[in-house]
Amino acid sequence: MAVLPMTIPSRLDELMPDIPGSVFNSAFRLACERLDGFVGALSVELAAELGLGTGEVPPVESLADQRGWKNEGALSLRWLLETLELYGEAERRGDGWRLRGGTPPASSAQLRAEGEFALPATRPAYEVFTLSANALPGILKGQLRGEDALFGPAAMGLWFDYFSNANPHYAPNNQVTALAVERAVGPGARVLEVGGGGGSAALALLDALAKEHKTPSNYVFTELQPAFLRRGVRAIQQVLPGGCDLRSFRYDIDVDPAAQGVEAGQFDAVFGVNTLHLAREVIGTLQRLRALLRPGGVLVVGELLRPTPTAAVHLELPFTLLTTYCQAPLEEGIRVRPGFMSVSGWRRALEAAGFTKISILPAEIERCSEIYPGFYCGAITARA
Ligand SMILES: C[S@@+](CC[C@H](N)C(=O)[O-])C[C@H]1O[C@@H](n2cnc3c(N)ncnc32)[C@H](O)[C@@H]1O
């Protein structure tokens, strides 16, 4: 099933009449096509570095056992084999795999240099991937923790650059979610953001609301990590419209809001971008957020959406290195594999949490990912 890399079909645009053409624009396409090629080459190189070479490879658990590799790298190994399959470099054999052991037409270093030259703003995506691939052998040997490799002091700036509206790979997540929230609220809305990170989703939402003259009355910006929280608040303060009251505090989506001083029923909209899949217990977290909404208020879940409940996500490597991502418990029919969830998983979870009127932007996201399997970006809206 070799599908990547590919030229993104132009009919992708026709499948998204509900999203302005400026969101999935030519920079996004070019950025994706270039990064896809790089990820393919990097995967082949990584397999060779790990001594996987050519021929039969047993299932991930047996492979890790044979090599004495640590469990912490198991999800990344699964990512590697599934990604090689997506690029036609591996095929499934029973529970195991057969690797082709091909040589990429160009090295990942060359493809990175060309990609960054064509679109300098994509540098953070290449750097995050390179950092992750370099860390994996050490993580498998138990010499390194993913969190330390990716979130050490030297890497913090990189993450602010990655989760940024200047990054063509990340900006559409924020823009699509901002559109969904903006369309669901009127002027004077009281908005809560969870997992706001360095503030890029907040900036996108405030921009979308300003364009439609829908100044919110309250913006409550929350985040788990104090360093991100401080950075996010500073960014928001620069663009906060007059008449909008800003509050910010540390907030954990896994914990009862009342225990964190947040009163029930006070928001018109609650949203998060690429945060809610990290919930320890998806339905419980959604129920707690629903309780914070006024009746009829809206939750918007901006997420990287897996094309099917078990489909591979070729951009997943960095996240597979993190224990919080790997260890979030599975929930039947909802989170059937660790990490990012599918549209159907979110729909079930939202229904189970008592939400109604569930819709997705772009509405045809599943058809989008059928014609371009690297298309993962969507926002799900649900009413309390
Ligand atoms: C992918 S980042 C989101 C980036 C952010 N939305 C932005 O626009 O820049 C995920 C965020 O979720 C936060 N997070 C992780 N676990 C969390 C939890 N239990 N409660 C709240 N936030 C959490 C992380 O600290 C991180 O900032």
The ligand as an ORCA input file, in Angstrom:
! r2SCAN-3c Opt
* xyz 0 1
  C       0.196     20.367     21.312
  S       0.345     21.401     22.635
  C      -0.875     22.612     22.317
  C      -0.361     23.858     21.748
  C      -1.296     25.012     21.899
  N      -2.668     24.690     21.677
  C      -0.883     26.157     20.997
  O      -1.686     26.680     20.299
  O       0.280     26.546     20.985
  C      -0.446     20.489     23.922
  C      -0.512     21.269     25.195
  O      -1.265     20.513     26.149
  C      -0.690     20.738     27.420
  N      -1.126     19.650     28.306
  C      -0.629     18.397     28.407
  N      -1.291     17.698     29.341
  C      -2.247     18.518     29.816
  C      -3.236     18.387     30.828
  N      -3.374     17.262     31.514
  N      -4.033     19.456     31.071
  C      -3.886     20.603     30.390
  N      -2.967     20.796     29.429
  C      -2.153     19.767     29.152
  C       0.791     20.754     27.133
  O       1.508     21.394     28.166
  C       0.857     21.495     25.817
  O       1.064     22.864     25.973
*
